[in-house]
Each structure stands twice: as C-alpha cells, then as structure tokens.
Amino acid sequence: MTAAMRAGLIYFAGVFALGFLLGVVRILWLVPRLGETVAVLFELPVMLAAAWLWAGLLLQRLSVPRRAAPALVMGGVGFALLMAAEFALGAATGTSPALQVAKWGTVSGGMGLGAQILHAFFPLLRISLARKTG
C-alpha cells in the first residue's frame, strides 16, 4: 500500500469518526431545535476545519510525496471510503441508496455533499499552498 493510499484510509477514519460523533449531536439535539439546514450550518465549519488540519498532519507524518497525484490519491481514497460508509450507514438505518442520493438534492444534503467533495481536495490544496508559501 502506498503512503498516499494509507494516508487516505487514515484520513477517512478520522473524518468519519468525528462526523459520526457530530452527526449524533446534530440529529439528536440541533435538528429538533434549529431545523436540518441550520444544524448542518453549525456542523460543517467544524468538520471542514478538522479535515483541513487532519489532512495537513497526515501529509506531514505519513511522508506522502508533495505532488499532485499522491495528494489526489489520498483525498480520493478518503472520499470514496466516506461515500461507502455513508451508504452503509444509510442501509443500516433503512435508507435506500436512491433516498440517500435524493437527499443530496436538498439544501442541507447538498451542503454536506459539497463539504465532502471539498474535503477530498484538501490534501491537494495543502500541498499547493505549502509550495507557494514555503
């Protein structure tokens, strides 16, 4: 397994673990009080900041080559595993794949999907910014 693939696996694990915990808080406490869209607006900045920091830490600690292809592999593996976990969690809670996809058409679902796509590009953005500043 390459360093980029390994980093992608660990990237997914950290982001998913935090997302799972924050998702419980969002669903149990925020959604009933604030509604789905506002609850997601509270969760997304925390998730994106954590993913940004986690990507940087993993790039540094796991010796992922500072090139576009390995960064895209890391982000792609993280994203693919995150999508697989989303569908698996949906299936475990009785949500069909069709309904899962349909949720992306809602405001809150679209924001969540957009954040997940953005998270996939964080490793590439991190190395690109590091080249420009360093």
C-alpha positions in Angstrom: 0.0 0.0 0.0 1.4 3.4 -1.0 1.8 6.2 1.5 -0.9 8.1 -0.2 -3.4 5.2 0.0 -2.5 4.6 3.6 -2.9 8.3 4.4 -6.3 8.3 2.6 -7.5 5.4 4.7 -6.5 7.1 7.9 -7.8 10.5 6.6 -11.2 8.8 6.1 -11.1 7.1 9.5 -10.5 10.4 11.4 -13.1 12.4 9.4 -15.7 9.7 9.6 -15.2 9.3 13.4 -15.6 13.0 14.0 -18.5 13.2 11.5 -20.3 10.3 13.3 -20.0 12.0 16.7 -21.1 15.4 15.4 -23.9 13.7 13.4 -25.3 12.3 16.6 -25.2 15.7 18.2 -26.7 17.3 15.1 -29.5 14.7 14.8 -30.4 14.4 18.5 -30.0 18.0 19.7 -29.6 20.5 16.9 -32.1 19.4 14.3 -35.1 19.3 16.7 -34.3 22.8 17.9 -33.0 24.5 14.8 -34.0 22.5 11.8 -31.9 20.5 9.4 -30.3 23.3 7.4 -29.2 25.4 10.4 -27.9 22.3 12.2 -25.8 21.4 9.2 -24.5 25.0 9.1 -23.3 24.6 12.6 -21.6 21.2 11.9 -19.9 22.0 8.6 -17.3 24.5 9.7 -16.2 22.2 12.5 -15.9 19.3 10.1 -14.1 21.3 7.4 -11.6 22.8 9.9 -10.9 19.3 11.4 -10.5 17.8 7.9 -8.1 20.6 6.9 -6.0 20.1 10.0 -6.1 16.3 9.8 -5.0 16.4 6.1 -2.0 18.5 6.9 -1.0 16.4 9.8 -1.2 13.2 7.8 0.6 14.6 4.8 3.5 15.5 7.2 3.5 12.4 9.4 3.0 9.8 6.7 5.5 11.1 4.2 3.0 11.5 1.4 5.0 12.8 -1.6 4.3 16.5 -2.2 3.0 16.1 -5.7 -0.5 16.4 -7.1 -1.1 12.7 -7.9 -0.4 11.3 -4.4 -2.4 14.2 -2.8 -5.3 13.3 -5.1 -5.0 9.6 -4.3 -5.1 10.5 -0.6 -8.2 12.7 -1.0 -9.8 10.3 -3.4 -9.4 7.3 -1.2 -10.7 9.3 1.8 -13.7 10.4 -0.3 -14.5 7.0 -1.7 -14.4 5.4 1.7 -16.5 8.2 3.2 -19.2 7.7 0.5 -19.1 3.9 1.0 -19.5 4.5 4.8 -22.4 6.9 4.2 -24.2 4.3 2.1 -23.5 1.5 4.6 -24.7 3.6 7.5 -27.8 4.6 5.4 -28.5 0.9 4.7 -28.1 0.0 8.4 -30.7 2.7 9.3 -33.1 1.7 6.5 -32.2 4.4 4.0 -32.1 3.1 0.4 -29.3 4.2 -1.9 -31.9 6.1 -4.0 -33.1 8.0 -1.0 -29.5 8.7 0.0 -28.9 10.2 -3.4 -32.2 12.1 -3.3 -31.1 13.8 0.0 -28.2 15.4 -1.9 -30.9 17.4 -3.7 -31.9 19.2 -0.5 -30.2 22.3 0.8 -28.7 20.5 3.8 -27.8 17.4 1.8 -26.2 19.5 -1.0 -24.1 21.4 1.6 -23.0 18.1 3.1 -22.0 16.6 -0.2 -20.3 19.8 -1.2 -18.3 19.7 2.0 -17.4 16.0 1.4 -16.1 16.9 -2.1 -14.1 19.8 -0.8 -12.6 17.6 1.9 -11.4 15.3 -0.9 -9.3 18.2 -2.3 -7.8 19.3 1.0 -4.6 17.3 0.6 -4.0 18.8 -2.9 -4.8 22.3 -1.6 -2.5 21.8 1.4 0.5 20.8 -0.8 -0.3 23.6 -3.3 -0.4 26.2 -0.6 2.8 24.8 1.0 4.6 25.2 -2.3 3.5 28.8 -2.7 4.4 29.8 0.9 7.4 27.7 1.5 
